[in-house]
């Protein structure tokens, strides 16, 4: 994946400038000069460089710059640009550097993500468009021209600049695998892949303290939505529910038919996420979800399993045994209390949040992706999303018992649609902090549609011993039964990470009940020292 960021300069004092992409009155009351736009944008890109260590590119109105190192950048643009895009690239598909234009350079795009069906779209679009690069991102500009954006199959957040219509369009994928945040201030509008880049702008341009910026209500663009910013008059609006999800796909199908359909779409999802790769990593807990992903992925390329936990943690025991029995490469890291203190700060800095559960889950993901980076792996897969789709959490059984099947179905749907807030942004930030791209096969559109259409009784019922029954039955064809039917245990418990967070707090004199005081007094201060 990559990072994207951008700044649009407003001119509140001169309405006539709204008809131009050049700001006429460049000095604002708060000290924001439009000629400083390049400096601000460069700094946001530096802050996000961990997401795209390979190449970088910038667009200022009509000027484009590509470079490998910020020290090599020579900005020669004159005047006062109105708008700037910045992109840092993690090279996986193709060799082109972004921003990428259409044929006459009237449309430009920067993208954080992967378009999995780009070869198929490219074949179709090549009938009317000339492709100049070998990257998946280029299909976005031509799909935009042909009004085919809803045909994109991928995980993405992109920014598109249409010069003729004088608009900037921000869009996020169906389920929110890739993040996108924005702020709308008096004199500027800005967006970025992570909040920390926007914190910098709030501190630098608006004079906020670190604490004020940290608490500022930064907006996120919801999944399956696009924000359209009209540069002529500094007006923007959001269009939502761009793609529709079918939830009646398997009505009146029996159990075996549902199981076969689900197995097929999971296979296809993993295949498209490993296409063209020699090897991938697996964020591996030793549970049914990540084990099934690992085994299916091993049919397409080499896989390496990465597991993290404290000494004698349950996840590590199951993970190591399963890897050996399946003949898959395995690496583990046992974390000490000293390790946890270091990673606690690193993960809090990565995810831009202070939350016990997110930190507890985030630490194993962060460390696993760190190991993948050491092995030169740029793509990792995880089993994220399976618990939501197939009723894997204990509370689902409680909902079924207390409120019935319809309420359970509604709860599953809402959890899947909101997984970006709880899990996906955290996981993305933890892996991308190490320059590693995370792909989540269970959150493929086809898997989601099949998963949401499967009758809840095929996932769990009052007499069922196991939750996620249909998925476990599929998994038993591929992986050992002691994993396929292993009871669910949350990552923060299975790895032992949550207990260690409380242990670190105790070291500083804070009890479990006072964990929030520890966060405010110690952890936020440590992040502040590291700043951005």
Secondary structure, DSSP 8 states (H G I E B T S, - for coil): -EEEEEEEE--TT-GGGGGSSB-S--B-TTS-BGGGHHHHHHHHHHHTGGG--SEEEEEETTEEEEESSGGG------S-BSEEEEEEE---S-S--SSEE-TTSSEEEEEEEEETTHHHHHHHHTTT-----SSTTHHHHHHHHTT-GGG--EEEEEEEEETTTTEEEEEE-SS-SS--EEEE-SSEEEEESSHHHHHHHHHHTT---HHHHHHS--EE--TT-EEEEETTTTEEEEE---S---S-TTTT--HHHHHHHHHHHHHHHHHHHHTT-SEEEEE--SSHHHHHHHHHHTTTSEEEEEEEESTT-HHHHHHHHHHHHHT-EEEEEE--HHHHHHHHHHHHHHHT---HHHHHHHHHHHHHHHHHHHTT--EEE--TTHHHHTT-SHHHHHHHHHH-HHHHHHHHHHHHHTHIIIIIHHHHHHHHTTT-EEE-GGGSHHHHHHHHHS-GGGT--TT-SSSSHHHHHHHTTTS-HHHHT-----HHHHS-HHHHHHHHHHHTT--GGGHHHHIIIIIHHHHHHH--
